[in-house]
Amino acid sequence: MTTDHARITTPITTDLLRGHLDAETTAHGLLPHRLPARARRQIPDDQLVTAEAQPSGVRLVFRTRATTVEVDVLPTKRRYRGLPDPADGVYDLLVDGRLTARTTVAGGNLRILDPASSSVEVRPGPAGTARFTDLPAGDKDVEIWLPHTEITELIALRTDAPVEPAPDRGRPVWMHHGSSLSHGSNATHPTATWPALAAARAGVELVNLGFGGGALLDPFTARAMRDAPADLISVKIGINVVNTDAMRLRAFLPAVHGFLDTLREGHPTTPLLVVSPLLCPVHEDTPGPLAPDFTGGTLRFKAVGDPAERAAGRLTLTVIRDALARIVAQRSDEDPHLHHLDGRALYGEADHEEFPLPDAVHPDPAGHRRIAENFARHAFGAGGAFAAASG
């Protein structure tokens, strides 16, 4: 710890981080990861390489009397070729659990994706500083939630009072795996993703393993979850399997069993909730793949599979919901801590009428709030899979 012009510089180490499974030392600082190194070496595509390094749910957490906090960071932002640069990612600052301030950091690296060729161009950019001032005086727990869709290398932490790791408050750890909906697509800031909102409602510590485009029943993800500490586990399965057209029903069924078997190797009696797909009209009865549509200058999605091929094992959300319900019913006789939740209880027809999907796949900020409310009620409420943790 060093002092410079009335600022104390504290090294950013993993004991100040929560919501991550790993951290990599880079030339600039510390890069949080949501999958461990062994899993990252097995990732087959750039999509998941990027998604797992985007720190959805990852936060700096410390105890301090400081009224000014600065964090030097090097962001890496993503843009689709032909579309405008993305808005700068948001950093949320919470004091004793209450959202107190937000800020952004300009600059940083830029990853430009070309959907037509699947090529990626990286343009280097400068580091910047997330700065928060006028924090309340006195001892307090401070959390800085990192931008959920922006890779963030942590360089330096400066404060005007000493910093120490926040004490363990004894809250249950909820580890959740899902797709871009869980990652936080279209949420406006990191504590406004539906898992973050649901975790705050339930008073649990979130480990968010929602990966945009990456919920594909990958064995390396199952092993990472098996080996990570957790008091509650949920897995939302289906939408990415359909929209990537990754497998047929014959492969899907044993893949789900294998994923659950692996989780149970490390968490044999942990409450485990299997969530089937939320309503998504483009894929309810139409198989994938999903194709981007930039007509009108905004990104929307459309399903391009042939519904007639369902008889040959092509997957739709309707098919997957039926399959998951059967799998959980089959396994639950020997696994009383395994539970099932139909995703349409989180976002169904009535929710879609009120909060339609702006790009045909992902909810808007109000949709995230509705999903969080419904998840908190169905999972943490009376009779839910996680009810014991909330009361």
ABEGO torsion letter per residue (X at the ends): XBBBGGBBBBBBBAAABBGBABBBBBAAEBBBBABBAAAAAABABAAAAAAAABBBGBBBBBBBABABBBBBBBBBBBBBBGBBBBBBBBBBBBBGGBBABBBBBBEEBBBBBBAAAGBBBBBBBBBBBBBBBGBBBEBBBBBBBBBAABBBBBABBBBABBBBBBBBAGBBBBBBBBBAAAAGBGBABAAABAAAAAAAAAGBBBBBABBBGABAGBAAAAAAAAABBBABBBBBBGAAAAAAGABBAAAAAAAAAAAAAAAAAABAABBBBBBBBBBBAAAAABBOBBBBBABGGBBBBBBABBAAAAAAGBBBAAAAAAAAAAAAAAAAAABAABBBBBAAAABBAAAAAABBBAAGABBBAAAAAAAAAAAAAAAABBGBAAAAAAX
